[in-house]
Amino acid sequence: MQYFSLFLYITRHSTHVKVAKSLDFFSCRYTRNFAGNSNFAGMWNSRAILCLLPLLHSLLLLLHLVLPLVSAQGSKTTSWNTLSGSPPLVIARGGFSGIYPDSSDFAYSLAAQTSLANVIVWCDVQLTKDREGICIPSIKLENATDINHIPEFKSKTYSVNGVQTSGYFSVDYTLKELLSNVLLIQGDYTRTNRFDGSSCRILTVNDLVKREDPNPPGLWLNIQHDAFYAQHNLSMKNFVLTVSSTVNVSYISSPEASFLRSLRANVNPSKTKLVFRFLEKDKVDPSTNQTYGSLLKNLTSIKTFASGILVPKQYIWPVDPSSLYILPHTSLVSDAHKVGLEVFASDFMNDIPISYNYSYDPVAEYLNFIDNGNFSVDGVLSDFPLTPSEAIDCFADVGLNAPRKVNTLVISKYGASGDYPPCTDLAYEKAITDGVDVLDCPVQMSKDGIPFCLSSIDLIESTNVAQSSFSRLGKTIPEIKSGNGIFTFDLAWDDIKSLSPLMLNPYSINNLHRNPEYNKKGQFLTLSDFLNLTKAHTSTLNVMIIIENAAYLARKQNLSVTDAVIDTLSKSGYDKPGAPKVMIQSTNSSVLLKFKEKAKYELVYKIDEIVGGAVDSAISDIKRFAHSVVVKKASVYPVSELFLVASTKIVSKFKSSNLSVYVETFSNEFVSQAWDFLSDAYVEINTFVQDAEIDGVITDFPKTANRYRRNKCLNLGDKTPLYMEPVAVGGLLQGMDKSLLPPAIAPAPPLTEDEVTEPPLPPLSKISPSSPNSGAGAPPPRNAQAKVTVCIFLSTLTLLVASLML
């Protein structure tokens, strides 16, 4: 993912020029690594702690200067359903711990850069042998540091809340010992370890917030194990009171009721709020010997020693663990508000599976907690504080019919195929409801010459054909795709519409599956049915007809898909004045040239390879037969191991030749996005729209793209908050040790004229179709035929076995 340039921001918004220069280092970005590697050998050869002093100084300046500057320009002026009526707070757990090592200076600085002005920075406090308070997320230091890879440090076993626990504990070491040897690392091994070599040293609470004025607007200290430290003659109470006398501590939380009671008389409630933290309902508060589930039943008692509660988000919106669908919300928020308790919700992360109800969109989840019309939590604890910041400031109280702030087209990918089986009536209806501008239909041909909408010419990819009696029709046609398939032109339309549609799961290898409730739901549509559906909704809804494999169908199957499309469009009235706009897309110039001869539609040329640009002669050739082009995301922003490493001029070059540029495919699943985009689909779309200036997004989640272009934080000029600024390409790499940088990649080749120019479509042929087990033709040239699509193609037998498990 990328980084937002703090240097540019401060020079634009502030007179602190010297500070801007020192802060440019923090324009490093954020990442996620789904590979889950954690190789420590040879990573810590140099431990030059002194080099971090300028970095720490910059962090402090950042906290003093940036937080007041990043204003919440878009916040709604009406009252919120929080206890105070103010907007909910964003609490950054360990800073931006979804990217950098938790509680590192990098993480805290990134949280300050990219969050609301009043962001609260969270520190899990541990005590050292010499009574210093340090910010580390786990009582077991090896969970967040490299201490277990340093020979001079030894593991010990202690009783923690009555459980014998082995590990490395801060109580055994002085602050000097830890600072001289130990570095913070990314403790979540599903995230990237590429910043572990960035010399992230442990921070004390006083490191995080110095005694200078003005203090940062929000500091949250979480005290998790007061009883454990008391066993080692260390007093968390004394530490907290000492810190509070010199630093503005906004919140102190603890899951131990007796600890908060002991502080009640010693803290100023107008300055510092005490928050009781609930853990899982069956766990026991060691200070009361009651489960948190039982403590939840007596909120009035909690109000006697706390002003708020912090609960796992499932306390409020339960999620069925087996189905991953949300259940009806509880009355916890309203019950707590009635007795005067604020409610903060925890466990928000962008890079984990969330309920299918949210369609892999974390913003949708946040909105369900803060803008549901019934209640709002008073704050959210997040590893990715940018996302709740934009949810609160930009998207709350904004409907899908709010005025557009940008005119970027939203083009569906097989309808709303992120939510329903592709190219079904349900997927198309959902896309229309979600506000799509252009509804797509990839046209396939049945054996009896019926044009219909389906995502692939191979029925295996989106139907249950492999478990049907038609499984015997499997064959290999290298001219169309690699591997075996069961092709649409071998079945009659009545047979095809009897099949059940299947959800596409392009990221199942990452254990991310799309909504299983709708698997095998919906009906396939003929092209005629599709056109009637779109016309029935609104005259402003346009259609994109996608045609591939036309030459093969004419030459080998005696089927003219182009003639079938032209005839159906005409019969449906789409060639008449006032009809909805029609776009014809193909990777084949010969297809588009035929349509240019027959009708006046927008012709869209798809470049389905990753290219670094296009030579002038290729662009001139494209202009002969097309009005616009479709390119892949990586042709705009090349990536190496999912890190953005460059940007191309391909969009501006096409647009300078009056060719509109549409880009695919934008999905909500976080693994579909480059790490620079922070596991946030809106950050990705915003960068392509604002920086690359594309004309349209092609997406399987049109609701997300439509919501983006209506948010309140667009078109604010110099007042645009950083969470709605495009990311800076390559910025994330600046926060890495050179030894951990992703490998350099050679620039992708440009599109050339000989890759564009093709012979005319062949005439229909009476040649009999090939037998089920024979191959046909040669592999297609670059950009000349449909390529292998989203699935990993298995043998027909393997697919049959897999389908039987559905």
PyMOL commands that set and color helices and strands:
alter all, ss='L'
color gray80, all
select helices_A, chain A and resi 6-13+17-26+49-69+105-114+141-143+147-149+170-172+175-181+205-208+226-231+236-244+257-264+292-295+299-302+313-315+332-338+356-358+362-370+386-395+425-433+459-461+465-467+469-473+488-490+493-496+508-510+516-518+527-537+550-557+561-571+589-598+616-625+633-636+650-656+670-672+675-677+681-690+702-708+717-719+722-724+731-735+738-740+753-756+796-803
alter helices_A, ss='H'
color red, helices_A
select strands_A, chain A and resi 89-93+120-127+133-135+156-160+163-167+203-204+219-222+251-254+273-277+284-285+290-291+308-312+342-348+379-382+409-412+438-445+451-453+475-476+484-485+542-546+582-586+602-606+628-632+639-640+643-644+660-666+696-699
alter strands_A, ss='S'
color yellow, strands_A
deselect
rebuild
show_as cartoon
